[in-house]
Amino acid sequence: MEYIYAAMLIHKAGGKIDEATLKKVLEAAGVKADDARVKATVAALDGVNIDEAIAKAAVAAPVAVAAGPAAGGEAKAEKKEEKSKEEEQKAEAEAAAGLGSLFG
């Protein structure tokens, strides 16, 4: 994970994500960089639009459910809650798909 974090830091700083830069950032953070993992990370990120991948991975925080309805409205509240959970699962799946593009 630290390899991706280092790459994101380089990207945010406006630098080019290459093996030498990634290795320097990792070593500055106190991580003993593995050359094979550095090469794999750089290769996986080649051609990836990182800003777009981050935007796709952003998941909106779930909206808090208001106070429960008066008697008789409990069935509607349960349906809304189920729908919310389905929407949340769908958003999580989309985010995971966006993160998958970071790894090739």
N, C-alpha and C positions, 0 to 999 in steps of 0.2 A: 504494500500500500504506500510505503514511503517513496517509492519510485514515481508513482502517479502524483503524489503530493508535490514532489520536487518538480516534476514536469509542469504541473499547474502553476507553481510559483514562478518558474521561468517564463511561462506564457503570460502570466499577469504582469510581470515586470517588463514585458515587451521583448524578451530575448528569444533567440532561436533555440529550439529544443534539439540539441545534438548530443552525442555521447560525451564529449569533453565537458560541456556545460552541466549536463545532468550529473556527471560524476563529481564535479566540483561542488555542486549544491548539496549532494548527499554527504560528501566528506565534511563540508562545513557544518552540517547538522549532526555530525558524529556517527554517521552510518558508514560501515565498511562496505563500499560499493562492489557488487559482483558484476564483473564485466559482461557476462552473458545476459544477466537480467537488464543491465543498462542498454545493451544492444537490442534486446527484445522489446523493451519499453519504447525506445526511439522508433524501431520498425513498426510497432503497433500504432503509434501515434502519427506516423507518416501519412499525410493526406487527410487527417481528421480535422474537422472544424471544431476546435475545442469549445469555443463560445456557444456554438449550436448544441453540442453534446451536453454542456452544462445546463443550457436552457431547457432541453428536453428532460433532463434528470431532475429538475426542480419540481418538487411536489408541494402543492398547496396544503397548508395545515388544515386539518379537518375542522369544520365549523362546529362550535359547541351547540348542542341541542338546547333549545329554550326550555323553560319550566314545562313540565308535563301538562297536557290538556285536562280539562275537567272530565268527570265521569262520562264514559261512553266514547271518548275520543282516544282511548288507549290503542285500539286496533290501528287507527291511522298513524299514530306515533310509531308503532312497531314497523309498519310498512315503510315509513320515511327513514327509520333507522336502518332497515335492511337495505334500502336503496342507497343510503349513504355509504354503507359498508361496501356494497358492490362498486360504487363509483370510486371509493378509496382504493380498492383492490385493483381496479382498472388503471388508476393513476400510478400505482406502484409498479404494475406490469410495464406500463409505458416508460417509466423512469428507468427500470432495469434494462429495458431494450436500448434506451439511450446510452446508458453506461456501458453496455456491451460493445458499442461502437468504439469506445476508447481502447479496447483490447484487440481490435482487428476484426 
